[in-house]
Amino acid sequence: METVNPMPETSVQIVEQLQPREMVELCEATAAAIEAGGGFGWLSPPPRQVLETYWNGVLVVPGRTLFIARLDGVVAGSAQLVRPTRNNESQAAACTLTSHFMAPWARGHGLARMLIRAVEETARADGFGMINLDVRETQEAAIAIYEATGYVHWGTHPLYARLADGRWVPGRFYYKILVGDVPEPAVEPEAAT
């Protein structure tokens, strides 16, 4: 009798180039996530060539690292680590987790958390002490994962994104300290009297 492995194979990796099959899978996963309402900016899936151009662009932008998640060997989602520009010395200790999504068919296997963990580990290794992210308030599952993994909600923008039906939805902003204790905020010096 053949034994069946009930646990799917999951993995996350950094990619510096996408093979043709990976590009097809990433575009399909992206379109599926957009259709499910988690399109990191898109309201409906753009044409395939637009998605391919977007992903190829991500790979060449300085200071940006693309992570992909796989379920049973198929690309199922991604996240990006964005470093501050070199001229932004005052925010050089903080990076951003962005464009984090999972295709609906791949949810529930821990891949979203694996992507977050991989981005955080890379950020720590690169010397970042803090990571920021923002998300539409309608992304309840993503919000639950971010809060469960230690992200602190610090503010809400009431007109963060406009949906296809014209309604505006709030966006939530988060941070997480990656190294050390929470620093004290800078205090403005008292005005001279």
Secondary structure, 3 states (H helix, E strand, C coil): CCCCCCCCCEEEEEECCCCHHHHHHHHHHHHHHHHCCCCCCCCCCCCHHHHHHHHHHHHHCCCEEEEEEEECCEEEEEEEEECCCCCCHHHCCEEEEEEEEECHHHCCCCHHHHHHHHHHHHHHHCCCCEEEEEEECCCHHHHHHHHHCCCEEEEEEEEEEECCCCCEEEEEEEEEECCCCCCCCCCCCCCCC
